[in-house]
Amino acid sequence: MTTMKRLILTSEPLNRWALLGFLALGLLSAQPLARAGDTSLIPISPPVQRSEPDPRFINYTLPAGTAFHVLLQTPLSTEINQLDDPVEVISNQHLYLYEELMFPKNTRFIGKVSQLEPPIQGRDAILAVTFQEIILHNGEKLPIQAHVRTDRKDHTWGGKLTQGTKPYLSTQRVAGIGEYNKVVFGGPRAMGVHVTIPPGEHWTIILDQPLSITKAKADRF
């Protein structure tokens, strides 16, 4: 079976010819998403497209699935926020494609609260944030569609079911040990709690749609 290798977005400049040599030798494989502040390679799949129809410019297309590591600037809470409230994060490291600086540290990403449900009896509150814009250092704005990676498949925080409010003794039987009593909770479920996320949290933003960038060859953003 043929293994498809993937191009990479890295937090440090990387020699193009060295990278191509590694790819030819099959030495680069997909790495897990790096944690914030990590300068390891960040995978992109499918490969980034690059074209030069005008010799003065280079056109890049970052595919869906590209990851950006950022720091939250806006405090969030389902107790005080409302739907569509603005959310801002900044990149926490320089991001390069080959030797090209694509997004310098502190590049701003602007999003909004896209889902907000208060806590109810039996379930914690639910919060989701999506992103619609990147603001470059020169003031240029790039439209994007992106979500925040969370522990849930629907890219939300919260939503955990609460336990019951009435304790019961339950007899447990374990082979070789015997019986013992364990406290379990049943009856009506407890009231859920709010979701609160302080500024300074490390997030990973994932592109949902490809992002096209036209960069002058003399540009360094």
C-alpha positions as CSV (number, residue, x, y, z in Angstrom):
1,M,0.0,0.0,0.0
2,T,1.4,3.4,-0.9
3,T,1.6,5.9,1.9
4,M,0.9,9.5,1.0
5,K,3.3,12.0,2.7
6,R,2.0,15.4,3.7
7,L,3.4,18.9,3.5
8,I,3.9,20.7,6.7
9,L,3.4,24.2,8.3
10,T,6.2,24.8,10.8
11,S,7.0,27.3,13.5
12,E,10.5,27.8,12.1
13,P,11.9,28.4,8.6
14,L,12.8,25.2,6.8
15,N,15.0,24.8,3.7
16,R,12.8,23.9,0.8
17,W,15.3,21.6,-0.8
18,A,16.0,19.8,2.4
19,L,12.3,19.2,2.9
20,L,11.9,17.8,-0.6
21,G,14.8,15.5,0.0
22,F,13.3,14.2,3.2
23,L,10.0,13.6,1.4
24,A,11.8,11.7,-1.4
25,L,13.4,9.5,1.2
26,G,10.2,8.9,3.0
27,L,11.6,10.3,6.3
28,L,8.7,12.7,7.1
29,S,5.6,11.2,8.5
30,A,2.4,12.7,10.0
31,Q,3.0,14.1,13.5
32,P,0.3,14.8,16.1
33,L,-0.8,18.4,16.5
34,A,1.8,20.3,18.5
35,R,0.8,21.8,21.8
36,A,0.9,25.6,22.1
37,G,4.5,26.9,22.2
38,D,5.8,23.7,20.7
39,T,8.1,24.3,17.7
40,S,7.6,20.9,16.3
41,L,6.2,20.4,12.8
42,I,2.4,20.8,12.4
43,P,0.9,18.6,9.7
44,I,-1.4,19.7,7.0
45,S,-3.5,17.4,4.8
46,P,-4.1,17.6,1.9
47,P,-1.0,19.4,0.6
48,V,-0.7,23.2,0.4
49,Q,-1.1,24.5,-3.1
50,R,1.3,27.1,-4.4
51,S,1.2,28.9,-7.7
52,E,3.0,31.9,-9.3
53,P,0.9,33.3,-12.2
54,D,2.4,36.7,-11.6
55,P,6.2,36.7,-10.9
56,R,5.7,39.4,-8.3
57,F,3.4,37.3,-6.1
58,I,3.0,33.8,-4.7
59,N,-0.5,32.4,-4.2
60,Y,-0.9,29.8,-1.4
61,T,-4.0,27.8,-0.6
62,L,-4.1,26.3,2.9
63,P,-6.5,23.3,2.9
64,A,-9.2,22.5,5.4
65,G,-7.7,20.8,8.4
66,T,-4.8,23.3,8.8
67,A,-4.1,23.9,12.5
68,F,-3.2,27.2,14.2
69,H,-2.1,27.4,17.8
70,V,-3.4,30.4,19.6
71,L,-4.0,32.1,23.0
72,L,-7.4,33.2,24.1
73,Q,-7.7,37.0,24.8
74,T,-11.4,37.1,25.6
75,P,-12.9,35.8,28.9
76,L,-15.8,33.5,28.2
77,S,-18.7,32.2,30.4
78,T,-22.1,30.8,29.6
79,E,-23.2,32.8,32.7
80,I,-22.5,36.2,31.1
81,N,-21.9,35.8,27.4
82,Q,-24.6,35.9,24.7
83,L,-24.8,34.3,21.3
84,D,-22.6,36.1,18.7
85,D,-20.5,37.8,21.3
86,P,-17.0,38.6,19.7
87,V,-14.0,36.4,20.6
88,E,-10.4,37.2,19.9
89,V,-7.3,35.0,20.0
90,I,-3.7,35.6,18.9
91,S,-1.2,33.2,17.4
92,N,1.5,32.3,20.0
93,Q,4.3,31.6,17.5
94,H,5.6,32.4,14.0
95,L,4.1,30.1,11.4
96,Y,6.2,29.4,8.3
97,L,5.6,27.5,5.1
98,Y,9.0,26.5,3.8
99,E,11.1,29.6,4.3
100,E,8.1,32.0,4.0
101,L,6.7,33.7,7.1
102,M,2.9,33.2,6.6
103,F,1.6,34.4,10.0
104,P,3.8,36.1,12.6
105,K,3.4,35.7,16.3
106,N,0.4,37.8,17.7
107,T,-1.6,37.6,14.5
108,R,-5.2,38.2,15.5
109,F,-8.0,35.8,14.8
110,I,-11.6,37.2,15.3
111,G,-14.5,34.8,16.0
112,K,-17.8,34.7,17.9
113,V,-19.8,32.6,20.3
114,S,-21.6,30.3,17.9
115,Q,-23.5,28.2,20.3
116,L,-24.6,28.9,23.9
117,E,-27.0,26.9,26.0
118,P,-27.5,27.5,29.7
119,P,-27.2,24.7,32.3
120,I,-30.3,22.7,33.0
121,Q,-31.2,20.0,35.4
122,G,-29.3,16.9,34.3
123,R,-26.8,18.6,31.9
124,D,-24.1,21.2,32.1
125,A,-24.1,24.3,29.9
126,I,-22.8,24.2,26.3
127,L,-20.5,26.6,24.6
128,A,-19.0,26.8,21.1
129,V,-16.8,29.3,19.3
130,T,-16.1,29.6,15.6
131,F,-13.8,32.0,13.7
132,Q,-14.5,34.2,10.7
133,E,-11.5,36.5,10.2
134,I,-7.7,36.8,10.4
135,I,-6.3,40.3,10.8
136,L,-2.7,40.6,9.6
137,H,-0.1,43.1,10.9
138,N,-0.6,45.3,7.9
139,G,-4.3,45.5,8.5
140,E,-5.4,43.2,5.8
141,K,-8.3,40.9,6.7
142,L,-8.6,37.3,5.5
143,P,-12.0,35.6,5.7
144,I,-11.9,32.1,7.2
145,Q,-14.2,29.4,8.4
146,A,-12.7,27.6,11.4
147,H,-13.6,25.9,14.7
148,V,-11.8,25.2,18.0
149,R,-10.6,21.7,18.7
150,T,-12.2,20.4,21.9
151,D,-12.6,17.1,23.6
152,R,-16.1,16.7,22.0
153,K,-16.8,15.7,18.4
154,D,-19.2,18.6,17.9
155,H,-16.4,21.1,18.9
156,T,-18.2,22.4,22.0
157,W,-17.4,22.6,25.7
158,G,-19.7,21.4,28.5
159,G,-22.8,19.3,27.9
160,K,-21.8,16.7,30.5
161,L,-24.7,14.8,32.1
162,T,-24.9,15.3,35.8
163,Q,-25.3,12.5,38.3
164,G,-28.4,11.7,40.4
165,T,-29.1,13.5,43.6
166,K,-30.1,10.4,45.8
167,P,-27.3,8.1,47.1
168,Y,-27.9,4.4,47.2
169,L,-25.8,1.5,48.4
170,S,-25.1,-1.0,45.7
171,T,-23.6,-4.4,46.4
172,Q,-20.7,-5.2,44.0
173,R,-19.3,-8.7,43.5
174,V,-15.8,-9.2,42.3
175,A,-14.4,-12.7,41.6
176,G,-11.6,-13.6,44.1
177,I,-12.4,-10.6,46.3
178,G,-16.1,-11.1,47.3
179,E,-18.8,-8.6,47.9
180,Y,-18.5,-4.9,48.9
181,N,-20.9,-2.0,49.1
182,K,-20.5,1.0,46.7
183,V,-22.4,4.3,46.9
184,V,-24.2,5.1,43.6
185,F,-26.4,8.1,42.7
186,G,-29.9,7.8,41.2
187,G,-33.2,9.6,41.2
188,P,-33.5,13.2,39.8
189,R,-30.3,14.5,38.2
190,A,-28.5,17.4,39.7
191,M,-28.5,20.9,38.2
192,G,-25.8,21.5,35.6
193,V,-23.0,24.1,35.9
194,H,-21.9,26.9,33.7
195,V,-18.9,26.7,31.3
196,T,-16.2,29.3,32.1
197,I,-13.0,29.7,30.0
198,P,-10.4,32.3,31.3
199,P,-8.2,34.4,28.9
200,G,-4.8,32.8,28.4
201,E,-6.1,29.4,27.5
202,H,-4.2,27.5,24.7
203,W,-6.5,26.7,21.8
204,T,-6.0,24.9,18.5
205,I,-8.0,26.4,15.6
206,I,-8.8,24.1,12.7
207,L,-9.8,25.4,9.2
208,D,-13.1,24.1,7.9
209,Q,-12.6,25.6,4.5
210,P,-9.5,26.3,2.4
211,L,-7.8,29.6,2.9
212,S,-6.2,31.4,0.0
213,I,-3.4,33.9,0.5
214,T,-1.7,36.1,-2.1
215,K,1.7,37.3,-0.9
216,A,4.1,39.7,-2.5
217,K,7.5,38.2,-2.7
218,A,9.0,41.1,-0.9
219,D,6.3,40.9,1.8
220,R,7.0,39.8,5.4
221,F,3.5,40.8,6.6
